[in-house]
Amino acid sequence: MLQGLQRFLHKDVSIVQCDGNDLVALEKSRSMLSHPNTKNDEPNSLLGSPYDFEKQAYVCEGFGKVYMLNHLDAPISGLIFVGLNSKVSEAVKIATEGRKISK
């Protein structure tokens, strides 16, 4: 599955780790956007795919959705966590909002 994700990643983004629950840690550089704010931002975003703001997910044709679980501002480098399925991603978001897990 990670090979499928790899083809959508920006060249300056790397996969740090993936667990058996479809949670993935990505490392982004400080100039990289977590997600595009406009269509023109797509070339400088984590993934080279359209972003669905309502679902908070990249839509990767032929692969599926990649759900954003946290964000970092562009001037900050670090880890971004994404989910590869909606159920696990929603559970992580709820746990984070309920402060059962923290960054």
Secondary structure, DSSP 8 states (H G I E B T S, - for coil): -HHHHHTTB-TT-EEEEE-TTSEEEEEE-TT-BSS-SSGGGGGGBSBSS-EETTTTEEEETTTEEEEE-----TT--EEEEEESSHHHHHHHHHHHHTTSS--
